[in-house]
């Protein structure tokens, strides 16, 4: 769930003055926004330049390009001053590590103009502190203050997912997708929530959309997990193996071991669980499965010896 770093960019795109644009411009803007979310600012700039070549008066593209310039240069907060000076002040406290002053200033900012922004930043602060209930309250206040402020819906859905409230994820993520229908991260979060709820067909459909927009190892890992749950063990194992150059975690070896176990390939399952244990931190479940498979192999060897002696 990564890369929710783009609140500043999304704020610019939503707060800017709306202008008439054609379908090509809108498509290019969506592409630029997606590149922003994943930190590929140079590619985002290229598509903004394409918009401005078509329509030099596209104010939304000009505003976003200006905001990106600040981000690339390291000045991530100066443009906020025009929206609410207290938010700029809070961001400065954040930069210096004065959390109490940041919190106090954001709370004060919620009483003024553009309170939805203050609530959004307040939610981000609470989320970093792992104060999830207050984070959700802040994001809800943000959307109450401005119903079309998309970032708060996405952040709320992510917090709900992280806290295991999978059923509650669907509503805010669907609302977010009405504003940003081409956001791969949103589809990925929805897919993971559906997966956790056991809704595998919906999980796969949303995972397919995420991969169509951005074919990255994280989403392919999600796909491999779905294949495993659908009992397509050979396809799942093959996909996990392809992901090993990009993902070297205990979890990937655990899933590979589970696939081998389901295929009754106990030797490879044992080796996979052995690697998973090495990469884990005293995981009792992995140890238990490892011993279980080891016992199965030992029993198999005993039976084999008995057959040979006969």
C-alpha positions in Angstrom: 0.0 0.0 0.0 2.4 2.0 -0.6 2.9 5.5 -2.2 0.2 7.5 -0.6 2.8 10.2 -0.6 0.9 12.2 -3.2 -1.5 14.1 -1.0 0.0 17.4 -2.2 -0.5 16.5 -5.9 -4.0 15.3 -5.4 -4.8 18.5 -3.4 -3.6 20.6 -6.3 -5.6 18.7 -8.9 -8.8 18.9 -6.8 -8.4 22.5 -5.6 -7.6 23.9 -9.1 -10.1 25.9 -11.1 -12.0 23.5 -13.4 -11.7 24.1 -17.1 -13.3 22.5 -20.2 -11.2 19.8 -21.7 -11.4 17.1 -24.3 -11.2 13.3 -23.7 -7.6 13.1 -24.7 -6.6 15.7 -22.2 -8.6 13.9 -19.4 -6.9 10.6 -20.3 -3.5 12.2 -20.2 -4.3 13.8 -16.9 -5.3 10.5 -15.4 -2.1 8.9 -16.7 0.0 11.8 -15.2 -1.9 11.4 -11.8 -1.1 7.7 -11.7 2.5 8.3 -12.4 2.5 10.8 -9.6 1.1 8.3 -7.1 4.0 5.9 -7.9 6.6 8.6 -7.7 7.4 8.7 -11.4 7.4 12.4 -11.7 9.3 12.7 -14.9 6.8 10.6 -16.8 4.0 12.6 -15.2 5.6 15.8 -16.4 5.8 14.4 -20.0 2.0 13.8 -20.0 1.3 17.2 -18.5 3.4 18.7 -21.3 1.3 16.8 -23.9 -1.8 18.3 -22.4 -0.4 21.8 -22.6 0.7 21.2 -26.2 -3.0 20.4 -27.0 -4.4 23.1 -24.8 -1.9 25.7 -23.5 -4.7 27.2 -21.3 -5.5 24.0 -19.3 -5.3 25.5 -15.8 -5.5 22.1 -14.1 -2.4 20.8 -15.9 -0.5 24.0 -15.2 -1.3 23.9 -11.5 -0.3 20.2 -11.2 2.9 20.9 -13.1 3.7 23.7 -10.7 3.0 21.5 -7.7 5.2 18.7 -9.2 8.0 21.2 -9.7 7.8 21.9 -5.9 7.8 18.2 -5.1 10.8 17.5 -7.4 12.7 20.4 -6.0 12.0 19.3 -2.4 9.6 22.2 -1.6 6.5 20.1 -0.8 4.5 22.6 1.2 5.0 26.2 -0.1 2.0 26.1 -2.5 -0.3 25.2 0.5 0.1 28.7 1.8 -2.5 30.0 -0.6 -5.0 27.4 0.6 -4.5 27.7 4.4 -1.4 29.3 6.0 -1.9 27.2 9.1 -1.4 24.0 7.1 2.0 25.3 5.8 2.9 26.1 9.4 1.9 22.6 10.5 4.0 21.1 7.6 7.0 23.1 8.9 6.5 21.7 12.4 6.3 18.2 10.8 9.6 18.9 9.0 11.3 19.8 12.3 9.8 16.9 14.1 7.7 18.9 16.5 4.7 16.6 16.5 2.8 18.3 19.3 3.0 21.7 17.6 2.0 20.0 14.3 -1.1 18.4 15.9 -2.1 21.6 17.7 -1.8 23.7 14.5 -3.8 21.2 12.4 -6.5 21.1 15.0 -6.6 24.9 14.9 -6.7 24.8 11.0 -9.8 22.6 11.1 -11.8 25.6 12.4 -10.9 27.8 9.4 -11.2 27.7 5.6 -10.5 24.5 3.7 -10.9 22.4 6.8 -11.1 19.3 4.7 -7.3 19.7 4.1 -6.6 20.1 7.8 -8.6 17.1 8.6 -6.8 15.1 5.9 -3.4 16.0 7.2 -4.6 15.3 10.7 -5.7 11.8 9.7 -2.3 11.2 8.2 -0.6 12.3 11.5 -2.8 10.0 13.5 -2.2 7.1 11.1 1.6 7.5 11.5 1.0 7.4 15.3 -1.1 4.2 14.8 -4.0 5.9 16.4 -6.3 4.4 13.8 -9.7 5.4 15.2 -8.8 9.1 15.4 -7.3 8.8 11.9 -10.6 7.4 10.6 -12.6 10.1 12.4 -10.4 12.8 10.8 -10.7 11.3 7.3 -14.5 11.1 7.7 -14.6 14.7 8.8 -12.5 15.6 5.7 -15.1 14.0 3.4 -17.9 15.5 5.4 -16.4 19.0 4.8 -15.8 18.3 1.1 -17.5 15.2 -0.4 -15.4 15.2 -3.6 -12.1 15.2 -1.8 -10.9 11.8 -3.1 -7.7 11.2 -1.1 -9.6 10.9 2.2 -11.7 8.1 0.9 -8.6 6.2 -0.2 -6.7 6.8 3.0 -9.8 5.8 5.0 -10.0 2.5 3.0 -6.3 1.7 3.6 -6.6 2.3 7.4 -9.7 0.0 7.5 -7.8 -2.6 5.6 -4.7 -2.4 7.8 -6.9 -2.8 10.9 -8.7 -5.9 9.5 -12.1 -4.2 8.9 -12.3 -5.7 5.4 -16.0 -5.4 4.9 -15.8 -1.7 5.7 -13.1 -1.1 3.0 -15.4 -1.5 0.0 -17.6 1.6 0.5 -14.9 4.2 0.7 -12.8 2.5 -2.0 -15.7 2.5 -4.4 -16.4 6.2 -3.6 -12.7 6.9 -4.4 -12.9 5.0 -7.7 -15.8 7.2 -8.8 -13.3 10.1 -8.8 -10.2 8.1 -9.9 -11.4 5.1 -12.0 -7.9 4.4 -13.3 -6.1 4.1 -10.0 -4.3 0.7 -9.7 -3.6 1.1 -6.0 -7.3 1.4 -5.3 -8.1 -1.7 -7.2 -5.3 -3.5 -5.4 -6.6 -2.5 -2.0 -10.1 -3.6 -3.0 -8.8 -6.9 -4.3 -7.0 -7.6 -1.1 -10.1 -6.8 1.0 -12.2 -9.1 -1.1 -9.5 -11.8 -0.9 -9.5 -11.5 2.9 -13.3 -11.9 2.8 -13.1 -15.0 0.7 -14.7 -13.4 -2.4 -12.1 -14.8 -4.8 -13.9 -14.0 -8.1 -14.2 -10.3 -7.1 -10.6 -10.3 -5.7 -9.4 -11.7 -9.1 -11.4 -9.2 -11.1 -10.0 -6.2 -9.2 -6.5 -7.7 -9.2 -6.8 -8.0 -13.0 -7.7 -4.3 -13.2 -4.8 -3.3 -11.0 -2.3 -5.3 -13.2 -3.8 -3.9 -16.4 -3.0 -0.4 -15.2 0.3 -1.2 -13.5 1.9 -4.7 -13.9 4.2 -4.7 -10.9 5.5 -7.5 -8.7 3.3 -6.6 -5.7 0.1 -7.1 -7.7 1.5 -10.3 -9.3 2.1 -11.6 -5.8 -1.5 -10.9 -5.0 -2.5 -12.9 -8.2 -0.4 -15.9 -7.1 -2.1 -15.9 -3.7 -5.5 -15.9 -5.4 -4.4 -18.8 -7.7 -3.4 -20.7 -4.5 -6.8 -20.1 -2.9 -8.5 -21.2 -6.1 -6.5 -24.5 -5.8 -4.6 -23.8 -9.0 -1.4 -24.9 -7.2 0.9 -25.5 -10.1 0.1 -22.1 -11.7 0.4 -20.4 -8.3 3.8 -22.0 -7.6 5.1 -21.1 -11.1 4.1 -17.4 -10.6 5.7 -17.3 -7.1 9.0 -18.7 -8.6 9.0 -15.9 -11.3 8.6 -13.3 -8.6 11.6 -14.5 -6.6 14.1 -12.0 -8.2 11.9 -9.2 -7.0 10.4 -10.5 -3.7 12.6 -12.3 -1.2 10.4 -12.7 1.9 9.4 -15.4 4.3 5.8 -15.2 2.9 6.7 -16.1 -0.7 8.5 -19.2 0.4 5.7 -20.1 2.7 3.2 -19.9 -0.1 5.5 -21.9 -2.4 5.8 -24.5 0.3 2.0 -24.7 0.7 1.7 -25.2 -3.1 4.2 -28.0 -3.0 2.5 -29.5 0.0 -0.9 -29.5 -1.8 0.8 -31.1 -4.8 2.3 -33.7 -2.4 5.8 -32.6 -3.4 7.0 -32.9 0.1 10.7 -32.6 -0.6 10.4 -29.2 -2.2 7.8 -28.2 0.4 10.3 -28.9 3.1 13.0 -26.9 1.4 10.6 -24.0 0.9 9.5 -23.9 4.5 13.1 -24.2 5.6 13.8 -20.9 3.6 10.7 -19.3 5.0 11.9 -20.1 8.6 15.3 -18.6 7.9 13.7 -15.3 6.8 11.1 -15.2 9.6 11.4 -14.3 13.3 10.7 -17.5 15.3 7.4 -18.2 13.5 5.7 -21.1 15.3 3.3 -21.8 12.4 6.2 -22.3 10.0 8.1 -24.5 12.4 5.0 -26.6 12.9 4.4 -27.0 9.2 8.1 -27.8 8.7 8.0 -30.6 11.3 4.7 -31.9 9.9 6.2 -32.3 6.4 9.4 -33.7 7.8 7.4 -36.3 9.6 5.5 -37.2 6.5 8.8 -37.7 4.6 10.2 -39.9 7.4 7.1 -42.0 7.3 7.3 -42.3 3.6 11.0 -43.5 3.8 10.0 -46.1 6.4 7.3 -47.5 4.2 9.7 -47.5 1.3 12.3 -49.5 3.3 9.7 -52.0 4.4 8.6 -52.5 0.8 12.2 -53.1 -0.3 12.8 -55.6 2.5 9.8 -57.6 1.5 
